[in-house]
Amino acid sequence: MASGKEKQSKLWLTLYGREHYTVQQHEEEEEEEEQQQQVANKLKVFLFVVLLNVVVFFFISEELKQFPTKYVDKYKSSPSYSPKIILHHGDKLKRIVRKMQ
């Protein structure tokens, strides 16, 4: 009675019609395909992360370009805006710095 490996080997021989094709070669090909698939998956993940970083960087840079006009103009148009208040706080800071020196 033939063992399981012999039956499997004969099956591969009949399926592929190649006498030199063995189970070991088939397993090596499967391992090689699996390794190639793992490398492909890692590459996909890497490219996705790079693309995500580019999109986030672009979004942040656009927001930073709009920041001075978008928020400062909004602040200046608010009723609580007063240049005197800003100057007053600036003077306070100058006095505190002088005292610390």
C-alpha positions in Angstrom: 0.0 0.0 0.0 1.4 3.4 -1.0 2.0 6.0 1.7 0.2 9.4 1.6 3.3 11.3 0.3 3.6 8.8 -2.6 0.0 9.2 -3.5 0.3 13.0 -3.3 3.5 12.8 -5.4 1.8 10.6 -8.0 -1.2 13.0 -8.0 1.1 16.0 -8.8 2.8 14.0 -11.5 -0.5 13.2 -13.2 -1.8 16.8 -12.7 1.2 18.5 -14.1 2.4 15.7 -16.4 6.0 16.4 -15.4 8.1 13.6 -14.1 10.6 15.9 -12.4 7.9 17.7 -10.4 7.8 16.6 -6.8 5.9 17.5 -3.7 9.0 19.3 -2.3 9.2 21.5 -5.4 5.5 22.3 -5.1 5.9 23.2 -1.4 8.9 25.4 -2.3 6.8 27.2 -5.0 4.0 27.7 -2.5 6.4 29.2 0.1 7.9 31.5 -2.6 4.4 32.6 -3.6 3.6 33.2 0.0 6.7 35.3 0.5 6.0 37.3 -2.6 2.5 37.9 -1.3 3.8 39.1 2.1 6.3 41.5 0.4 3.4 42.8 -1.8 1.2 43.4 1.2 4.0 45.2 3.1 4.6 47.4 0.0 0.9 48.2 -0.2 0.8 49.2 3.5 3.9 51.3 3.0 2.5 53.1 0.0 -0.8 53.7 1.8 1.0 55.2 4.8 3.0 57.5 2.5 -0.1 58.6 0.6 -1.9 59.3 3.8 1.0 61.4 5.1 1.1 63.4 1.9 -2.7 64.0 2.1 -2.4 65.1 5.8 0.6 67.3 5.1 -1.2 69.0 2.2 -4.3 69.5 4.3 -2.3 71.0 7.2 -0.2 73.2 4.9 -3.4 74.6 3.4 -4.9 75.3 6.8 -1.7 77.0 7.9 -1.8 79.2 4.8 -5.3 80.3 5.6 -4.7 80.7 9.4 -3.5 84.4 9.5 -6.3 85.7 7.4 -9.0 83.4 8.5 -8.7 83.7 12.2 -7.1 87.1 12.7 -9.7 88.7 10.5 -12.4 87.0 12.4 -10.9 88.1 15.7 -10.5 91.7 14.5 -14.1 91.9 13.4 -15.3 90.7 16.8 -16.7 93.3 19.2 -14.2 92.3 21.9 -11.2 93.2 19.7 -9.3 96.3 20.8 -5.7 97.2 19.9 -5.4 99.0 23.3 -6.0 95.8 25.2 -3.2 94.1 23.2 -0.9 97.0 23.9 -1.8 97.0 27.6 -1.0 93.3 27.9 2.3 93.9 26.0 3.2 96.6 28.5 2.5 94.3 31.4 4.7 91.6 29.9 7.5 94.2 29.4 7.2 95.3 33.0 7.3 91.7 34.2 10.4 90.9 32.1 12.1 94.0 33.5 11.4 93.0 37.1 12.8 89.5 36.4 16.0 90.9 35.1 
